Amino acid sequence: MMKISKLVLSGFLIASSTLAISQEENFNNPIITEKYTADPAALVYKDSVYIYAGHDEAPLDRNFYKMDEWLVYSSADMVNWKEHKVPLKATDFKWAKGSAWAAQVIERDGKFYWYVTVEHDDSHPGKAIGVAVSDSPVGPFKDARGSAIITNDMTTEYTDISWDDIDPTVWIEDNGDAYLYWGNTQLYWVKLKDNMIEFEGEIQTVDLPHFTEAPWIHKKDDWYYLSYAYKFPEKTAYAMSKSIEGPWEYKGILNEVAGNSNTNHQAVIEFKDKWYFVYHNGSIPTHGGSFRRSVCIDRLYYNDDNTIKRIIMTSEGIQK
């Protein structure tokens, strides 16, 4: 009887151990673990999703960002990700000093436009926004203008900081009208010409509760959604509108503080009839943190009134 009990117990322990290993193997967040990645932007193109992220490379003794290049990954199933050759570096903009901060890629007429945050040289001190272009979503990309599309001196009437011109997000209407949103402490937007590299109109501002940075525009049915980083350490909040030009109605918190990271930067996409929330945290156990972040993905769901349900951040992430 004792031998049978030991055998049963042994079998239970083996089964439990196997279950634990199986569960851990299903942990898909972060989606990239061999490098630190941050400020994700996502693009759905044809049958794949492309994630564009800044490369966090801060040494352990540095408590600030070291980001010199952007990375790109693609997936056809949101689970298995392929890394492509580095498509763009901050110094590919000859007028920039460096700092590969948050960016977004959008496709128009078979070309891919990448709006990026960099540090401008001394001719226009402060953070600036540049535009790169490519014939492929994975690059290589090159400077589309030879100069910044946004420089700090364009917005000094609104703030006296040198880093308010960051975190570009781009939207193209069904009729072809294009819009650029960006900002830190103050949210700005401007309409773009069809060539995607020049303004059409004046810079406008939007006032939202506790806007910090990281705006992202998406649309479902006839509602526009503007999500953004809220306060600091950052949560993600959002607003809704019936027009890309507003007015925007604040709707509340969407995502809580993202684990071991002071910043919270998101992208929202629809892929194969499902909605996804792409973000970063500092969860890689080696040396992850606010300056060595990691991209994660979880599902996004809507309520019956078109508002968005709170994001549930998971270790499991997206499963096949």
Backbone hydrogen bonds, N-H to C=O, Kabsch-Sander energy under -0.5 kcal/mol:
donor,donor_aa,acceptor,acceptor_aa,energy
5,S,1,M,-2.2
6,K,2,M,-2.3
7,L,3,K,-2.2
8,V,4,I,-2.7
9,L,5,S,-3.0
10,S,6,K,-3.0
11,G,7,L,-2.6
12,F,8,V,-2.3
13,L,9,L,-2.5
14,I,10,S,-2.3
15,A,11,G,-2.4
16,S,12,F,-2.9
17,S,13,L,-2.6
18,T,14,I,-2.5
19,L,15,A,-2.4
20,A,16,S,-2.4
21,I,17,S,-2.2
22,S,18,T,-2.5
23,Q,19,L,-2.7
24,E,20,A,-2.2
25,E,21,I,-2.2
26,N,22,S,-0.7
26,N,23,Q,-1.0
27,F,24,E,-1.7
28,N,26,N,-0.9
28,N,316,E,-1.0
29,N,315,S,-2.3
31,I,295,V,-2.3
32,I,295,V,-0.7
36,Y,56,D,-0.5
37,T,293,R,-1.6
38,A,54,G,-2.1
41,A,52,Y,-2.3
43,L,50,Y,-2.3
45,Y,43,L,-0.6
45,Y,48,S,-2.3
48,S,45,Y,-1.8
49,V,75,S,-2.8
50,Y,43,L,-2.9
51,I,73,Y,-2.9
52,Y,41,A,-2.9
52,Y,50,Y,-0.5
53,A,51,I,-0.5
53,A,71,L,-2.3
54,G,38,A,-2.6
55,H,69,E,-2.1
56,D,36,Y,-1.4
56,D,54,G,-0.8
57,E,66,K,-2.5
58,A,291,F,-0.8
62,R,59,P,-1.9
63,N,61,D,-0.5
70,W,88,L,-2.5
71,L,53,A,-3.4
73,Y,51,I,-2.2
74,S,82,K,-2.1
75,S,49,V,-1.9
81,W,79,V,-0.6
82,K,74,S,-2.9
84,H,72,V,-2.3
88,L,70,W,-0.7
90,A,68,D,-2.1
92,D,89,K,-1.8
93,F,90,A,-1.5
94,K,92,D,-0.8
96,A,93,F,-2.5
97,K,119,E,-3.5
98,G,119,E,-1.0
100,A,67,M,-3.0
101,W,99,S,-1.7
101,W,117,T,-1.9
103,A,39,D,-0.6
104,Q,115,Y,-2.2
106,I,113,Y,-2.2
108,R,111,K,-3.0
111,K,108,R,-2.0
112,F,134,S,-2.8
113,Y,106,I,-3.0
113,Y,111,K,-0.5
114,W,112,F,-0.5
114,W,132,A,-3.0
115,Y,104,Q,-2.9
115,Y,113,Y,-0.6
116,V,114,W,-0.6
116,V,130,G,-2.3
117,T,101,W,-0.6
117,T,102,A,-0.7
118,V,128,A,-2.5
119,E,98,G,-3.1
120,H,118,V,-0.6
120,H,126,G,-2.5
121,D,95,W,-2.4
124,H,121,D,-1.7
126,G,120,H,-0.5
127,K,162,S,-2.9
128,A,118,V,-2.7
129,I,150,I,-2.2
130,G,116,V,-1.9
132,A,114,W,-2.6
133,V,142,K,-2.5
134,S,112,F,-1.5
139,G,136,S,-1.4
141,F,87,P,-1.7
142,K,133,V,-1.9
144,A,131,V,-3.0
145,R,131,V,-0.6
149,I,129,I,-2.2
150,I,129,I,-1.7
154,M,151,T,-1.9
155,T,152,N,-1.7
158,Y,155,T,-1.8
159,T,155,T,-1.4
166,I,164,D,-1.1
169,T,181,Y,-2.7
171,W,179,Y,-2.3
173,E,177,D,-3.6
176,G,173,E,-1.8
178,A,192,L,-0.7
179,Y,171,W,-2.9
180,L,190,V,-2.6
181,Y,169,T,-3.0
182,W,188,Y,-1.9
183,G,166,I,-2.8
184,N,164,D,-0.7
184,N,186,Q,-0.6
185,T,212,T,-2.2
186,Q,184,N,-0.6
187,L,206,V,-0.9
188,Y,182,W,-3.3
189,W,204,Q,-2.2
190,V,180,L,-2.0
192,L,178,A,-2.9
193,K,198,E,-2.7
196,M,193,K,-2.1
200,E,191,K,-3.0
204,Q,189,W,-3.3
206,V,187,L,-2.2
208,L,206,V,-0.6
211,F,208,L,-1.4
212,T,229,A,-2.6
213,E,229,A,-0.8
216,W,227,S,-1.9
218,H,225,Y,-2.0
220,K,223,W,-2.3
223,W,220,K,-2.3
224,Y,241,S,-3.1
225,Y,218,H,-3.2
226,L,239,A,-2.6
227,S,216,W,-2.2
227,S,225,Y,-0.6
228,Y,237,A,-2.5
229,A,213,E,-3.1
230,Y,235,K,-3.2
231,K,210,H,-1.9
234,E,262,N,-3.3
235,K,230,Y,-2.3
236,T,255,N,-2.8
237,A,228,Y,-2.7
238,Y,252,G,-1.8
239,A,226,L,-1.8
240,M,249,E,-2.2
241,S,224,Y,-1.8
246,G,243,S,-1.8
249,E,240,M,-3.1
250,Y,248,W,-0.6
251,K,238,Y,-2.9
252,G,238,Y,-1.0
254,L,236,T,-4.1
255,N,236,T,-1.9
258,A,234,E,-0.6
259,G,257,V,-1.9
261,S,259,G,-2.0
267,A,278,V,-2.1
269,I,276,Y,-1.8
271,F,274,K,-3.1
274,K,271,F,-1.0
276,Y,269,I,-2.8
277,F,298,D,-3.5
278,V,267,A,-3.2
278,V,276,Y,-0.5
279,Y,296,C,-2.5
281,N,294,S,-2.2
282,G,258,A,-0.6
288,G,284,I,-2.1
289,G,292,R,-1.9
292,R,289,G,-1.0
294,S,281,N,-2.9
296,C,279,Y,-3.2
298,D,277,F,-2.2
300,L,275,W,-2.1
303,N,307,T,-3.4
306,N,303,N,-1.8
309,K,301,Y,-2.7
311,I,254,L,-2.9
313,M,311,I,-0.7
